[in-house]
Amino acid sequence: MDFFYPYLLNSSNQPIGIFDSGIGGLTVAYAIKELLPNESLIYFGDTAHLPYGDKSAESIKNYSKAIAQFLEEKGCKMVVIACNTASSYAYAAVKAAVPRHIPVINVIDPIVDYLEKNHANEKVGVIGTKGTINSRVFPRKLKKKNKDIEVATLATSLLAPMIEEGYFNNNISRTIIFDYLSKKNLKGIKAIALACTHYPLIRKTVDEYYKGKVDIVDSAQVVALKVKETLVKSNLLSDNKKPKYQFYVSDFTEAFDQSTRIFFHEKISLKQVKIWQD
């Protein structure tokens, strides 16, 4: 019984669990670290199964549930789904997989809430991976909140792999990003949601294209604010002066290890762990 006792209490100094299909969700982890410097973090990147966009909804649910249970076993007081595709297909499954006292945050609802609150009755844009865009989750949720909001979506499939290879903030990435943003259906938008956890790294270039005239909604920043709000409401904010950061992946490669600095802005150590049997 002693083993489970602290988990039942959901102590404020327990870590926040964060997961993604790969390492892009480290942008969310970093935003949480910057906003909440006293919080310990445990990150899991499912690098063995990426990209989730190519997987069935059932597979995504199964992977996500196993990861959420792993994070619960590690004593996490909250689970953050730092992946738009997993948020689209597995949010309910993750909530059902962990005890009710553990809050589960996805990366879609905070963006939807922000857009509805700040851009009601306006045209807004959403760019993301094929899986996220094809799910139609953003138009569906936004229209449910406000039928008069106009939602333009665009699958920007080249951007995530380009960013993972380190191609951003240069002439090559600028050309590709500008070409995507010039598409006709995005014309006249007042805000654009960067609906992929890789995309905060190209925010500067997106803002350059719009010359400051369009509200750039950074998923990592918006989700970090939602995490703080939820922890405050639940009386779970940590006062730990020496937080710990742990990073796990389901498949280790040197390439991923080297790329983590891009997303987390500092060198981290990845540990491989297998949490299911394929």
Backbone as a ProteinNet text record, in pm:
[ID]
protein_1_A
[PRIMARY]
MDFFYPYLLNSSNQPIGIFDSGIGGLTVAYAIKELLPNESLIYFGDTAHLPYGDKSAESIKNYSKAIAQFLEEKGCKMVVIACNTASSYAYAAVKAAVPRHIPVINVIDPIVDYLEKNHANEKVGVIGTKGTINSRVFPRKLKKKNKDIEVATLATSLLAPMIEEGYFNNNISRTIIFDYLSKKNLKGIKAIALACTHYPLIRKTVDEYYKGKVDIVDSAQVVALKVKETLVKSNLLSDNKKPKYQFYVSDFTEAFDQSTRIFFHEKISLKQVKIWQD
[TERTIARY]
82.6	0	85.6	199.6	285.2	327.8	343.8	389.5	290.4	160.2	58.2	15	50.9	0.9	28.9	152.5	175.5	99.5	74.9	3	-142.5	-200.9	-338.5	-352.6	-252.2	-253.7	-237.5	-173.9	-147.1	-72.6	40	119.3	160.5	166.1	201.8	344.6	431.7	570.4	596	491.1	505.9	528.9	587.8	617.2	494.2	508.6	411.6	457.4	368	400.2	359.3	447.8	423.7	460.8	376.3	416.2	378.1	453.5	432.1	468.2	434.3	471.8	621.8	688	831.9	893	974.4	1040.9	991.2	896.6	842.2	775.4	717.3	651	745.5	874.7	970.7	953.5	892.7	863.2	762.5	666.6	568.1	635.8	719	791.4	875.9	943.4	1027.7	943.4	828.3	741.3	690.1	658	614.1	729.3	848.1	966.3	993.5	978.9	1004.4	897.4	772.7	662.5	653.9	687.1	673.8	806.4	904.9	1040.9	1053.3	951.8	959	903.3	849.9	785.4	885.7	880.4	955.4	878.4	950.6	888.4	937.4	847.2	883.2	826.6	914.8	874	890.6	791.1	800.4	774.5	873.2	858	846.5	734.6	712.6	778.4	909.3	985.7	979.5	939.8	929.2	809.2	709.7	585.6	555.5	648	618	626.6	554.4	459	321.8	251.9	118.7	19.2	48.7	-41.7	-65	27.2	13.6	-52.5	-85.3	-139	-292.4	-354.3	-499.1	-536.4	-661.1	-708.6	-696.4	-724.1	-717	-573.1	-476.6	-336.4	-292.9	-333.6	-296.8	-354.1	-476.8	-539	-461.1	-423.7	-351.2	-214.2	-140.1	-9.4	-23.4	-120.9	-138.7	-178.4	-266.5	-308.1	-190.1	-107	8.7	106	126.7	218.3	161.7	32.1	-31.1	-19	-36.8	-23.9	120.1	215.8	357.2	384.2	330.7	351	283.2	166.9	99.9	185.7	242.4	327	452.4	493.7	608.3	568.9	441.4	395.9	357.2	324.8	290.2	155	147.6	25.2	-65.5	-12.1	-85.4	-27.5	-111.3	-64.5	-96.4	6	-10.6	13.9	-88.3	-74.9	-18.7	113.6	180.9	190.1	78.6	72.7	-67.3	-78	-209.8	-285.3	-215	-283.1	-335.7	-253.7	-298.6	-409.5	-400.6	-506.8	-638	-629.3	-748.4	-818.1	-738.1	-794.8	-795.3	-711.5	-692.6	-717.2	-767.3	-786.7	-879	-995	-1089.9	-1030.1	-955.7	-893.9	-790	-712.3	-611.9	-678.6	-783.1	-855.1	-909.8	-957.3	-1012.7	-904.8	-782	-672.7	-604.5	-623.8	-559.8	-667.3	-632.3	-729.8	-789	-911.2	-984.4	-918.4	-837.2	-775.5	-655.3	-614.4	-502.2	-556.2	-534.7	-583.2	-510.8	-583.8	-526.8	-549.3	-440.2	-445.5	-407	-484.9	-445.7	-402.8	-350.3	-298	-399.5	-519.9	-621.2	-716.3	-774.5	-874.6	-822.9	-698.5	-650.2	-642.1	-606.1	-601.1	-741.8	-834.2	-973.7	-1030.4	-1006	-1056.1	-997.6	-868.2	-803.2	-863.6	-879	-932.3	-1076.3	-1157.6	-1296.8	-1307.9	-1220.6	-1225.4	-1174.8	-1067.3	-1001.3	-1036.2	-1097.7	-1126.8	-1265.7	-1361.9	-1499.4	-1549.8	-1622.6	-1683.6	-1581.3	-1457.4	-1353.3	-1308.4	-1226	-1168.3	-1034.4	-1017.1	-891.8	-836.2	-704.2	-637.8	-577.2	-566.9	-503.5	-412.7	-283.3	-191.7	-139.7	-125.1	-79.2	-47.5	-24.5	5	-122.5	-105.4	-221.1	-318.3	-264.4	-350	-437.8	-379	-454.5	-557.9	-517.6	-608.6	-720.8	-687.9	-790.1	-891.5	-854	-947.4	-1059.8	-1037.7	-1135.4	-1169.3	-1080.5	-1110	-1120.4	-1037.4	-1041.9	-1170	-1206.5	-1333.6	-1453.1	-1454.3	-1566.7	-1580.4	-1469.8	-1475.1	-1501.9	-1442.3	-1463.6	-1606.5	-1661.9	-1799.8	-1898.8	-1864.4	-1950.6	-1957.3	-1845.8	-1841.7	-1902.2	-1881.1	-1929.1	-1950.5	-2075.8	-2106	-2064.6	-2038.5	-2004.1	-1853.8	-1772.5	-1628.8	-1596.5	-1514	-1475.2	-1338.2	-1327.1	-1203.2	-1144.7	-1023.4	-951.2	-837.2	-831.3	-726.4	-635.1	-511.1	-415.3	-316.9	-307.4	-207.7	-72.1	24.4	158.5	257.7	248.1	315.4	467.5	524.8	670.4	736.5	659.3	721.4	781.5	708.1	760.1	891.2	898.9	1027.3	1137.7	1102.8	1200.9	1261.2	1174.2	1219.9	1306.3	1264.5	1342.1	1482.9	1496.6	1628.5	1708.5	1650.9	1721.9	1704.2	1613.2	1591.2	1480.6	1517.6	1425.1	1508.1	1442.9	1510.5	1623.9	1600.9	1696	1618.9	1690.4	1624.9	1540.9	1587.4	1512	1377.1	1379.9	1255.5	1164.1	1223.2	1144.7	1064.8	1127.8	1060.5	942.3	963.1	856.8	742.4	776.1	673.5	592.9	660.5	591.5	498.7	541.8	457.5	329.6	342.6	223.6	129.2	184.2	100.7	34.9	85.1	28	-92.3	-127.6	-240.9	-369.2	-453.2	-572.8	-666.8	-682.6	-782.8	-743	-614.9	-571.6	-583.5	-623.6	-633.2	-739.2	-703	-797.7	-808.7	-720.1	-728.9	-679.4	-736.6	-696.9	-604.6	-603.4	-516.5	-481.7	-365.3	-327.9	-272.6	-331.1	-287.5	-181	-68.5	40.1	11.2	-71.9	-128.8	-41.1	85.2	180.5	288.1	329.7	425.4	564.6	588.2	713.5	710.8	591.9	579.8	618.7	620.7	672.5	812.1	888.5	1023.7	1024.1	909.9	903.2	814.6	780.8	691.7	749.1	878	941.5	921.2	936.2	920.1	774.9	681.8	539.2	502.6	553.4	526.6	589.2	703.9	768.5	679.3	617.1	529.1	410.6	351	231.3	262.5	391.2	435.4	362.9	336.7	275.7	127.5	63.2	-78.4	-173.6	-117.2	-198.6	-150.9	-245.7	-214	-161	-34.3	26.8	3.6	-72.9	-108	-12.1	79.9	184.6	128.7	116	54.7	129	260.8	338.4	308.6	303.9	278.5	136.4	40.2	-99.9	-123	-62.4	-77.9	-9.8	106.7	175.3	88.5	21.2	-68.3	-185.7	-236.3	-346.4	-299.4	-177.4	-121.5	-114.5	-64.1	-55.1	-193.3	-287.1	-423.5	-483.5	-463.2	-518.4	-451.9	-319.6	-248	-291	-312.5	-357	-494.7	-586.2	-722.2	-723.8	-631.9	-626.5	-536.6	-480.1	-387.9	-270.1	-214.8	-105.9	23.2	32	156.6	269.9	383.7	498.9	579.7	639.6	733.9	874.2	897.1	1024.7	1135.6	1239.7	1349.8	1451.8	1443.1	1535.1	1456.7	1384.2	1303.8	1391.5	1336.5	1409.3	1341	1422.7	1371.1	1418.5	1323.1	1354.9	1296.2	1373	1331.1	1343.4	1232.4	1228.7	1183.9	1234.7	1188.3	1168.3	1081.9	1057.9	1159.1	1233.5	1339.6	1448.1	1568.4	1677.2	1758.6	1783.2	1878.3	1963.8	2083.7	2173.5	2112.1	2038.1	1977.5	1877.8	1794.3	1698.2	1769.9	1872.5	1947.8	2006.5	2058.5	2118.5	2013.1	1893.2	1787.7	1718.2	1731.9	1659.4	1695.6	1819.8	1862	1779.8	1740.3	1661.1	1528.5	1466	1332.3	1332.4	1434.1	1435.9	1536.9	1610.9	1704.6	1823	1839.4	1956.8	1977.4	2096.7	2129	2058.8	1992.6	1927.3	1969.8	1942.9	1979.8	1854.2	1848.3	1734.3	1760	1656.2	1665.4	1560.5	1603	1509	1438.9	1306.6	1230.5	1117.7	1093.7	986.5	872.1	754.7	643.4	529.1	547.5	446.3	513.6	436	482.7	406.7	479	412.3	371.7
-121.6	0	126	123.2	241.4	285.8	190.7	222.8	313.9	295.9	372.7	497.5	505.2	612.9	752.7	787	921	948.5	845.6	867.6	901.4	837	866.4	1009	1054.5	1191.8	1293.4	1254.9	1347	1471.2	1449.5	1555.7	1661.2	1785.3	1895.5	1884.2	1813.5	1801.4	1679.5	1606.5	1499.6	1562.2	1487.7	1545.1	1556.3	1639.5	1647.6	1551.3	1466.1	1373.5	1431.1	1421.2	1477.5	1372	1353.5	1258.6	1306.1	1255.5	1286.1	1161.4	1161.8	1050.2	1050	1161.3	1170.1	1269.9	1358	1455	1598.2	1616.8	1750.6	1808.3	1720.4	1767	1826.9	1816.5	1882.9	2034.6	2088.8	2233.2	2265.8	2177.3	2195.4	2178.8	2076.5	2054.6	2177	2232.9	2349.8	2470.5	2490.7	2602.8	2588.3	2465.6	2441	2467.6	2422	2443.8	2593.1	2671.4	2814.8	2886.8	2846.6	2912.2	2866.7	2739.7	2679.9	2616.1	2698.3	2647.3	2554.7	2546.3	2457.8	2318.5	2297.8	2170.2	2067.9	1946.7	1834.9	1778.9	1729.6	1681.2	1541	1458.9	1330.4	1330.1	1315.3	1319.2	1181.5	1142.3	1016.7	1044.6	1009.5	1021.5	883.5	857.1	724.2	713.4	721.1	723.5	591.8	483.4	353.7	349.3	437	430	556.8	650.5	773.2	748.3	827.5	930	871	927.1	879.6	906.8	1007.8	1044.4	932	836.5	722.9	601.9	611.3	497.3	504.8	390.6	387.7	452.4	495.6	557.3	459.8	331.9	231.4	213.7	213.6	200.8	320	439.2	561.4	557.6	511.4	499.6	401.5	288.6	187.2	236.1	299.7	354.2	459	548.1	658.6	609.9	510.9	456.1	393.3	319.6	255.5	359.4	465.2	571.8	642.8	672.7	739.9	655.4	525.1	436	429.8	437.1	442.8	570.1	682	808.7	806.3	743.3	729.7	648.1	537.2	451.7	525	624.7	707.5	814.8	816.7	910	1047	1060.8	1192.2	1241	1367.6	1427.1	1479.8	1487.1	1537.8	1472.2	1452.9	1401.3	1503.6	1541.6	1635.6	1560.7	1557.6	1493.2	1597.9	1596.9	1700.5	1660.1	1611.9	1562.8	1589.9	1660.4	1693.9	1570.7	1475.9	1356.3	1272.9	1250.8	1176.1	1250.9	1383.1	1463.4	1446.8	1435.2	1420.6	1287.1	1180.2	1045.8	974.4	1018.8	938.3	1012.5	1134.7	1211.4	1138.5	1093.4	1023.6	893	822.4	696.1	717.1	825	855.9	891.7	972.8	1009.7	886.1	790	667.9	574.1	592.6	500.9	538.4	661.1	704.3	738.1	735.7	769.1	908.4	926.1	1051.4	1172.2	1150	1264.4	1320.1	1253.3	1301	1380.2	1512.5	1591.8	1552.7	1553.2	1525.4	1647.9	1699.7	1818	1776.8	1818.9	1795.3	1926.8	1920.9	2042.4	2108.5	2053.3	2108.7	2203.6	2158.5	2239.9	2376.3	2388.2	2522	2617.2	2564.7	2648.9	2688.9	2592	2620.2	2726.8	2713.2	2811.6	2950	2955.4	3083.1	3149.5	3073.2	3128.8	3175.9	3097.2	3134.8	3260.9	3272.6	3387.6	3515	3503	3622.3	3654.2	3559.4	3583.1	3534.1	3557.9	3519.3	3594.3	3523.6	3581.4	3628.6	3581.6	3616.7	3491.5	3512.3	3399.4	3364.4	3238.2	3193	3077.8	3062	2954.7	2853.2	2730.7	2623.6	2546.4	2537.3	2454.5	2341.7	2223.5	2107.9	1991.8	1877.6	1758.3	1708.5	1616.3	1559.1	1493.8	1418.3	1349.2	1444.9	1553.3	1651.7	1721.5	1766.8	1841	1751	1628.1	1536.5	1495.3	1504.4	1470.2	1572.9	1693.2	1803.5	1842.7	1811.8	1836.6	1985.8	2068.6	2212.2	2278	2258.9	2317.1	2267.7	2137.4	2080.7	2143.6	2154.3	2210	2360.3	2431.4	2575.7	2609.7	2537.3	2561.7	2528.5	2430.1	2394.9	2508.1	2579.3	2691.1	2818.1	2838.5	2960.9	2931.6	2920.2	2882.6	2989.2	3112	3221.2	3235.6	3156.9	3163.8	3085.6	3142.7	3078	3014	2888.2	2813.3	2762.6	2808	2760.2	2671.1	2549.3	2456.3	2421.7	2390.1	2353.5	2250.3	2137.5	2036.4	2080.8	2092.7	2140	2027.2	1924.1	1797.3	1802.6	1897.5	1903.1	1964	2037.3	2118.9	2038.4	1938.8	1862.6	1790.6	1714.1	1649.4	1749.5	1861.5	1966	2020.3	2045	2097.6	1995.1	1868.3	1763.6	1750.7	1784	1778.9	1906.9	2000.6	2123.7	2233.9	2214.7	2316.1	2411.1	2513.9	2622	2746.9	2860.3	2989.7	3004.1	2952.9	2973	2993.2	3016.8	3048.7	2934	2810.8	2694.8	2684.8	2687.7	2675.8	2796	2912.6	3034.1	3022.2	2970.6	2954.8	2858.8	2746.8	2645.9	2699.9	2762.9	2816.7	2925.5	3015.9	3123.4	3067.9	2960.9	2900.9	2843.1	2775	2722.1	2835.1	2937.7	3044.3	3129.5	3122.5	3200.8	3132.4	3011.5	2940.5	3022.8	3011.2	3094.9	3083.3	2961.3	2944.9	3012.2	3050.5	3119.7	3272.6	3319	3464	3525	3636	3710	3661	3571.1	3522.8	3629.1	3626.7	3719.1	3653.2	3520	3444.1	3312.9	3257.4	3126.9	3041.1	2923.6	2831.5	2738.7	2731.3	2640.7	2506.7	2425	2304.7	2181.5	2197.4	2087.1	2129.2	2038.6	2077	2106.5	2077.8	2119.7	2269.4	2320.7	2451.4	2573.1	2566.2	2683.5	2725.3	2631.1	2663	2745.9	2754.7	2837.7	2960.1	2987.8	3101	3231.4	3250.4	3373.4	3392	3283.9	3292.8	3316.2	3252.3	3273.3	3418.7	3473.3	3612.8	3706.9	3666.6	3746.5	3755	3644.1	3643.5	3737.9	3733.7	3813.8	3954.6	3984.1	4119.4	4172.2	4082.4	4124.4	4154.1	4129.2	4163.7	4048.4	3931.7	3814.7	3759.2	3721.8	3666.2	3523.4	3501.1	3369.1	3294.7	3186.6	3112.7	2994.8	3009.2	2910.2	2804.5	2680.9	2574.5	2550.7	2557.2	2529.2	2631.2	2758.5	2862.9	2854.3	2832.4	2825.2	2705	2592.4	2471.4	2489.5	2552.7	2577.9	2662.5	2762.4	2845.7	2763.8	2671.7	2585.4	2492.4	2442.8	2358.3	2435.9	2557.6	2639.7	2665.3	2702.1	2730	2608.2	2491.6	2368.2	2333.4	2350	2321.6	2416.6	2542.9	2641	2602.1	2569.8	2533.3	2407.3	2316.2	2188.6	2194.6	2312.7	2330.5	2234.6	2221.4	2127.7	2194.5	2325.6	2393.1	2350.6	2319.7	2273.6	2391.2	2370.3	2467.8	2407.5	2306.2	2234.9	2324.7	2346.6	2434	2358.9	2225.4	2145.1	2043.5	2094.1	2003.1	1908.7	1792.8	1693.8	1676.6	1649.2	1628.7	1493	1410.1	1277.2	1263	1202.8	1192.8	1048.7	992.5	854.6	850.3	751.6	724.2	574	535.2	392.5	331.4	416.5	367.3	474.1	439.1	537.4	534.8	653.6	667.3	790.7	790.8	905.8	1031.8	1015	1130.9	1200.4	1121.6	1181.1	1245.8	1179.3	1232.4	1369.4	1381.7	1508.7	1616.3	1572.4	1668.3	1726.6	1663	1709.3	1852.6	1891.8	2029	2132.3	2096	2186.3	2219.2	2115.9	2132.3	2176.7	2138.1	2169.9	2279.7	2324.7	2436.5	2406.2	2281.6	2242.2	2092.3	2046.4	1904.8	1825.4	1717.5	1630.4	1485.9	1400.5	1259.8	1174.9	1102.3	1016.5	875.2	815.8	677.6	594.5	485.2	399.4	306.1	291.6	199.5	141.1	12.5	-55.4	-77.3	-26	-32.9	-120.5	-184.7	-276.2	-380.6	-480.5	-583.3	-567.8	-539.2	-524.6	-662.1
0	0	0	68.5	73.3	-66.3	-159.7	-295.3	-366.7	-339.7	-409.9	-334.1	-208.7	-123.8	-179	-218.8	-269.2	-399	-479.8	-604.6	-577.2	-474.7	-440.5	-388.2	-317.2	-268	-380.6	-487.8	-598.1	-547.8	-485.7	-424.8	-525.8	-480.7	-570.2	-622.3	-550.2	-594.7	-683.8	-716.3	-814.5	-953	-1046.7	-1178.7	-1267.9	-1370.1	-1479.3	-1588.2	-1635.1	-1743.7	-1877.8	-1975.3	-2108.8	-2211.4	-2314.7	-2418.6	-2558	-2654.1	-2795.6	-2875.3	-3002.9	-3089.6	-3118	-3090.2	-3111.8	-3015.6	-3067.2	-2980.2	-3001.2	-3095.5	-3118.4	-2995.8	-2912.9	-2791.6	-2689.1	-2714.1	-2624.8	-2627	-2734.1	-2735.1	-2625.6	-2605.5	-2498.8	-2363	-2351.7	-2225.5	-2189.3	-2288.9	-2263.3	-2221	-2287.2	-2251.8	-2108.6	-2068	-1930.3	-1833.2	-1868.6	-1784.4	-1763.3	-1870.4	-1860.5	-1779.1	-1797.3	-1726	-1581.2	-1556.9	-1423.4	-1382.2	-1345.8	-1320.2	-1199.8	-1114.8	-998.1	-1025.5	-1146.3	-1177.9	-1231.8	-1177.8	-1234.1	-1353.7	-1453.8	-1575.9	-1610.9	-1661.1	-1721	-1862	-1959.9	-2100.1	-2163.5	-2244.9	-2319.5	-2467.2	-2550.7	-2695	-2757	-2823.6	-2880.9	-3017.9	-3017.9	-3143.1	-3219.5	-3153.3	-3221.9	-3315.1	-3290.6	-3367.4	-3447.4	-3450	-3523.2	-3674.5	-3756.9	-3714.4	-3685.9	-3587.3	-3555.5	-3668.1	-3749.9	-3859	-3957.7	-3964.1	-4056.1	-3991.6	-3862.5	-3790	-3781	-3755.4	-3737.3	-3604.2	-3595.1	-3470.8	-3354.2	-3379	-3273.8	-3223.3	-3315.6	-3275.5	-3192.2	-3235.2	-3162.6	-3020.7	-3007.5	-2874.4	-2787.1	-2845.1	-2767.7	-2724.6	-2815.2	-2779.9	-2669.3	-2686	-2592.1	-2453.9	-2448.5	-2318.4	-2245.2	-2317.6	-2254.6	-2200.3	-2276	-2231.6	-2109.2	-2112	-1998.3	-1871.6	-1884.9	-1769.4	-1719.5	-1812.3	-1774.5	-1692.8	-1738.4	-1667.9	-1530.5	-1523.3	-1393.7	-1297.8	-1347.9	-1264.9	-1217.1	-1294.1	-1254.6	-1153	-1114.6	-1012.2	-1062.4	-1190.6	-1245	-1193.2	-1160.8	-1108	-1218.7	-1341.1	-1457	-1581	-1683.5	-1812.3	-1919.8	-1996.4	-2106.8	-2237.3	-2323	-2453.8	-2549.6	-2568.6	-2647.3	-2794.6	-2847.4	-2985.8	-3036.9	-3149.5	-3202.2	-3248.4	-3312.5	-3361.7	-3245.6	-3143.8	-3026	-2952.8	-2948.8	-2887	-2962	-3095.6	-3179.2	-3157.3	-3148.7	-3149.6	-3014.1	-2920.3	-2799.8	-2668.7	-2672.9	-2550	-2452.4	-2501.7	-2414.4	-2362.3	-2446.6	-2406.9	-2297.3	-2307.8	-2205.9	-2074	-2080.2	-1958.2	-1887.2	-1966.6	-1908	-1854.4	-1903.1	-1866.7	-1735.8	-1688.4	-1563.8	-1460.7	-1332.2	-1228.2	-1247.5	-1201.5	-1225.9	-1161.4	-1056.3	-989	-1066.8	-1173.6	-1254.3	-1372.8	-1377.4	-1490.9	-1620.2	-1731.1	-1862.5	-1951.2	-2004.2	-2090.8	-2231.8	-2330.6	-2469.8	-2533.6	-2654.7	-2718.4	-2811	-2818.9	-2909.2	-2836.9	-2726.8	-2657.5	-2612.4	-2561.2	-2524.9	-2644.5	-2761.4	-2881.6	-2924.3	-2921.8	-2956.9	-2865	-2734.5	-2638.1	-2664.9	-2695.8	-2723.5	-2847.1	-2953.7	-3078.5	-3060.7	-2991.9	-2971.5	-2886.5	-2788	-2697.6	-2764.1	-2843.3	-2896.5	-3041.5	-3112.9	-3255.2	-3294.2	-3206.5	-3235.3	-3358.3	-3445.7	-3566.6	-3669.6	-3656.3	-3754.1	-3828	-3930.4	-4002.1	-3939.2	-3904.6	-3845.5	-3927.6	-3924.1	-3996.1	-3900.4	-3946.4	-3869	-3963.1	-3929.8	-4009	-3921.7	-3982	-3906.1	-3998.4	-3939.9	-4018.6	-4086.2	-4181.3	-4250.6	-4153.4	-4056.9	-3961.5	-3883.3	-3834.5	-3756.9	-3843.5	-3960.4	-4048.3	-4098.5	-4136.3	-4187.8	-4082.2	-3955.8	-3848	-3835	-3889.2	-3883.6	-3739.7	-3648.1	-3507.7	-3477	-3539.6	-3510.1	-3561.9	-3689.6	-3735	-3654.1	-3621.6	-3548	-3410.7	-3339	-3203.7	-3204.2	-3299	-3305.1	-3344.6	-3441.6	-3484.7	-3373.7	-3291.7	-3180.4	-3078.9	-3063	-2968.9	-3027.7	-3158.8	-3224.4	-3372.6	-3413.6	-3551.3	-3653.1	-3604.9	-3696.5	-3721.2	-3651.4	-3675.4	-3802.2	-3888.7	-4014.7	-3995.5	-4028.8	-4003.9	-4135.2	-4166.7	-4285.2	-4238.3	-4290	-4248.2	-4365.4	-4334	-4437.8	-4383.5	-4452.8	-4416.9	-4469.8	-4380.8	-4417.1	-4387.6	-4469.3	-4439.2	-4441.1	-4515	-4524.9	-4401.8	-4322.2	-4218.2	-4102.7	-4050.5	-3935.8	-3968.9	-4080.3	-4111.7	-4141.8	-4201.6	-4230.6	-4100.1	-4002.7	-3874.1	-3801.7	-3805.5	-3738.1	-3795.3	-3923	-3986.7	-3964.7	-3888.7	-3857.3	-3959.6	-4054.5	-4157.2	-4114	-4040.8	-4007.4	-3981.4	-3992.8	-3980.3	-4082	-4202.4	-4311.7	-4441.9	-4550.6	-4677.6	-4731.9	-4710.8	-4760.7	-4689.1	-4557.5	-4482.1	-4507.6	-4520.4	-4545.1	-4674.6	-4778.1	-4907	-4896.3	-4828.7	-4814.4	-4728.2	-4617.1	-4527.5	-4596.4	-4665.4	-4736	-4843.6	-4910.2	-5014.1	-4952.6	-4842.2	-4774.9	-4732.6	-4668.8	-4613.7	-4721.1	-4843.5	-4953.4	-5017.7	-4971	-5028.6	-5014.1	-5116.6	-5128.1	-5008.6	-4956.3	-4849.7	-4719.1	-4702.9	-4581.4	-4594	-4709.1	-4730.5	-4637.8	-4574.3	-4490.4	-4347.1	-4304.8	-4166.8	-4068.3	-3949	-3842.9	-3741.1	-3742	-3652.4	-3720.2	-3684.5	-3737	-3623.6	-3608.2	-3503.3	-3558.1	-3489.2	-3526	-3458.4	-3527.3	-3465.8	-3483.8	-3452	-3448	-3350.3	-3264.3	-3160.4	-3215.3	-3343.6	-3407.5	-3442.1	-3467.1	-3531.6	-3447.7	-3313.8	-3241.9	-3288	-3344	-3390.7	-3518.6	-3587	-3708.8	-3688.5	-3564.3	-3537.1	-3593.1	-3576.5	-3624.6	-3774.3	-3851	-3996.4	-4033.3	-3963.2	-3988.5	-3961.1	-3851.5	-3817.8	-3920.9	-3973.1	-4076.9	-4200.9	-4236.7	-4354.2	-4334.6	-4216.6	-4192	-4143.3	-4123.2	-4084.9	-3960.9	-3866.2	-3741.2	-3748.4	-3863.3	-3880.7	-3848.7	-3823.1	-3789.6	-3655.4	-3570.7	-3438.8	-3456.4	-3419	-3429.7	-3299	-3304.5	-3183.2	-3168.8	-3078	-3050.9	-2957.2	-3006.2	-2926.2	-2795.2	-2797.7	-2677.2	-2567.4	-2603.2	-2504.5	-2449	-2537.8	-2495.6	-2404.7	-2438.3	-2356	-2220	-2218.4	-2091.1	-1998.5	-2053.5	-1973.3	-1919	-2000.6	-1956	-1844.3	-1855	-1750.1	-1618.4	-1625.1	-1503.4	-1444.5	-1527.8	-1481.4	-1411.3	-1469.6	-1412.2	-1279.5	-1272.6	-1148.2	-1037.3	-1071	-971	-918.2	-1010.2	-969.4	-884.4	-912.9	-840.6	-717.6	-690.9	-578.4	-588	-709.9	-734.8	-781.9	-772.4	-810.7	-718.9	-777.1	-699.1	-645.3	-528.9	-473.3	-467.1	-546	-547.6	-603.9	-525.9	-569.6	-654.9	-655.5	-735.7	-819.7	-921.2	-1003.3	-1084.6	-1116.9	-1196.2	-1332.1	-1433.2	-1568.8	-1619.7	-1659.7	-1711.4	-1851.9	-1942.1	-2081.3	-2129	-2175	-2223	-2368.6	-2440.8	-2577.2	-2591.2	-2686.5	-2708	-2803.3	-2874.7	-2962.9	-2971	-2930	-2926.3	-3054.9	-3110.8	-3221.3	-3193.8	-3247.1	-3230.2	-3288.9	-3399.5	-3465.6	-3373.3	-3305.6	-3212.6	-3095.3	-3046.8	-2933.3	-2967.4	-3089.4	-3131.9	-3157.2	-3199.4	-3233.3	-3110.1	-2995.3	-2877.8	-2840.2	-2866.2	-2833.5	-2911.1	-3034.2	-3117.6	-3047.6	-2990.6	-2933.9	-2788.3	-2711.5	-2569.1	-2535.2	-2633.5	-2618.2	-2526.5	-2492.2	-2414	-2429.7	-2399.7	-2413.1	-2304.9	-2346.8	-2250.9	-2277.3	-2182.1	-2194.1	-2211.5	-2324	-2351.3	-2299.6	-2240.8	-2194	-2267.2	-2327.6	-2398.5	-2300.8	-2318.9	-2235.7	-2321.5	-2307.9	-2380.3	-2283.7	-2316.7	-2223.6	-2273.8	-2388.4	-2440.2	-2529	-2562	-2654.2	-2784.7	-2894.7	-3024.5	-3077.8
[MASK]
++++++++++++++++++++++++++++++++++++++++++++++++++++++++++++++++++++++++++++++++++++++++++++++++++++++++++++++++++++++++++++++++++++++++++++++++++++++++++++++++++++++++++++++++++++++++++++++++++++++++++++++++++++++++++++++++++++++++++++++++++++++++++++++++++++++++++++++++++++++

